[in-house]
Amino acid sequence: MQALPRNFYDRDTVLVARDLLGKLLVHRSGGTERIGKIVEVEAYLGPHDLAAHTSKGLTPRTRVMFGPPGYAYIYLIYGMHHCMNVVTEADGTGAAVLLRALEPVANLSDNTNGPGRLCKAMGVDRSHYGHDLCSDDFFVAENPQEEDMTIVARPRIGVDYAGEWAAKPLRFYIEGNRYVSKK
């Protein structure tokens, strides 16, 4: 398996979010290859999107989101759960896609629905902040067993503070997949 090329990420965030569905997240570490099929994501469109971390501007936390596409933005919520985003669009845009759920493929527990559980199962933490997703040890790859799927669009989860942005249908998931975090 090979990492997707950087130009996959250097596109409109909503397109990248939808195209990530069905792809494989791969983490090679300590002699183990963990693989999960991406089944749920959320798009965060940049500083104008009040639900995006970049709506507060460039900070040490959001620095990687303003960088070039194809890097991992990892952060901690509630002081205990890591979340993973893939940075999208051109350098300086501040957009990313949150990975919300995986279907286990290899060396993963069944507990992969929700961004915190996804990171725990994949062995992802803040040490992966800024990791190049075009590397050979932590990346997104094409799924050799690509299948037809119906993509559902719904409002994002847990962003009620974002006003009108909370209701925008920027959460995407594979219809009928049992690993989706919430219907």
C-alpha positions in Angstrom: 0.0 0.0 0.0 1.2 3.5 -0.9 0.2 6.8 0.6 -2.1 9.0 -1.4 -0.3 11.8 -3.2 -0.2 15.3 -1.8 -2.4 16.6 -4.6 -5.3 14.4 -3.2 -5.4 16.8 -0.2 -4.7 20.0 -2.1 -8.4 20.4 -3.2 -11.7 21.7 -1.9 -12.2 20.4 1.7 -15.7 19.0 1.1 -14.5 17.0 -1.9 -11.6 15.6 0.1 -13.9 14.7 2.9 -16.3 12.8 0.7 -13.3 11.2 -1.2 -11.7 10.0 2.1 -14.7 7.7 2.7 -13.8 4.1 1.8 -10.0 4.9 1.9 -7.7 3.1 4.3 -5.9 4.8 7.2 -2.6 2.9 7.8 -0.3 3.2 10.8 2.9 1.1 10.9 4.5 1.1 14.3 6.5 -1.3 16.4 6.3 -4.1 13.8 2.5 -3.8 13.6 0.4 -2.5 10.7 -2.9 -1.1 11.9 -5.5 -0.5 9.1 -9.0 0.9 9.2 -11.4 1.9 6.5 -12.6 5.5 6.9 -16.4 5.5 7.2 -17.2 8.9 8.8 -15.6 12.3 8.5 -16.4 16.0 9.1 -15.2 18.9 7.0 -13.9 22.2 8.6 -13.6 24.9 6.0 -11.2 27.4 7.5 -11.2 30.6 9.5 -14.7 31.7 8.3 -16.2 28.4 9.6 -17.0 29.2 13.2 -16.8 25.5 14.1 -13.2 25.2 12.8 -10.3 25.6 15.3 -8.8 28.1 12.8 -11.7 30.5 13.4 -9.5 31.8 16.2 -6.7 32.5 13.9 -3.1 31.2 13.7 -2.1 29.8 17.1 0.6 27.3 18.1 -2.2 24.7 18.2 -3.6 25.5 14.7 -0.2 26.2 13.0 -0.2 22.9 11.0 -3.7 23.6 9.7 -2.4 26.7 8.0 0.4 24.8 6.5 0.5 22.8 3.3 -2.0 20.0 2.7 -1.5 16.4 3.6 -0.3 16.7 7.2 -2.0 15.4 10.4 -3.6 17.9 12.8 -3.9 16.1 16.1 -5.3 17.6 19.2 -6.6 16.6 22.6 -10.2 17.2 23.8 -11.5 17.0 27.3 -7.9 16.5 28.4 -8.0 12.8 27.5 -9.1 12.0 23.9 -7.0 12.6 20.8 -8.6 13.6 17.5 -7.1 13.4 14.0 -7.7 15.7 11.1 -6.0 15.7 7.7 -5.1 19.2 6.5 -6.6 20.2 3.1 -6.3 22.9 0.5 -3.5 25.4 -0.2 -0.9 26.5 2.3 -2.5 29.3 4.4 -6.1 28.1 4.1 -6.6 26.6 7.6 -9.0 23.8 6.5 -9.0 20.1 7.5 -11.1 17.0 7.7 -11.8 15.3 11.0 -11.7 11.5 10.9 -14.7 10.3 13.0 -14.9 6.5 12.5 -13.1 3.6 11.0 -14.2 0.1 10.1 -11.4 -2.3 11.4 -9.5 -4.0 8.6 -6.3 -5.3 10.3 -5.0 -5.3 13.9 -7.7 -3.0 15.3 -10.3 -3.5 18.0 -13.9 -3.2 17.2 -14.1 0.1 19.2 -13.3 2.6 16.4 -16.5 4.7 16.2 -15.8 8.3 17.4 -12.7 10.4 16.9 -11.2 9.6 20.3 -11.7 5.8 20.0 -10.4 5.9 16.4 -7.1 7.5 17.6 -6.8 5.1 20.5 -7.3 2.1 18.3 -4.8 3.4 15.7 -2.1 4.3 18.3 -2.3 8.0 17.3 -1.5 10.8 19.8 -0.1 14.3 19.9 3.3 12.9 18.9 1.8 12.6 15.4 0.9 16.3 15.2 2.3 17.6 11.9 3.1 14.1 10.6 3.4 14.0 6.8 0.6 11.8 5.6 2.6 11.1 2.4 5.1 9.1 4.5 5.4 5.3 4.5 4.5 4.7 8.2 1.3 6.8 8.8 -0.9 7.5 5.8 -4.1 7.2 3.9 -4.2 4.7 0.9 -6.6 3.6 -1.8 -8.7 0.6 -0.8 -8.0 -2.3 -3.1 -11.5 -3.6 -2.4 -13.3 -0.5 -3.4 -17.1 -0.8 -3.3 -20.2 1.1 -4.3 -21.4 3.2 -1.4 -24.1 5.8 -0.6 -22.7 8.9 1.2 -25.0 10.6 3.7 -24.5 14.3 4.6 -25.6 15.6 8.0 -24.7 18.4 10.4 -21.5 18.0 12.3 -21.5 16.7 15.9 -20.7 18.8 19.0 -20.4 22.2 17.4 -23.5 23.9 18.7 -21.4 26.9 19.7 -20.8 27.7 16.0 -24.2 29.3 15.3 -25.4 28.8 11.7 -22.3 26.7 11.0 -23.5 24.0 13.4 -26.4 23.1 11.0 -24.4 22.9 7.8 -24.3 19.4 6.4 -20.5 18.9 6.6 -20.5 15.5 8.3 -20.3 12.6 5.8 -20.6 8.9 6.3 -21.2 5.6 4.5 -24.8 4.8 4.7 -25.5 1.5 6.6 -22.0 1.1 8.0 -22.2 -0.2 11.6 -19.1 1.7 12.6 -20.5 5.2 12.1 -20.5 7.0 15.4 -24.0 8.4 15.3 -26.8 8.2 12.8 
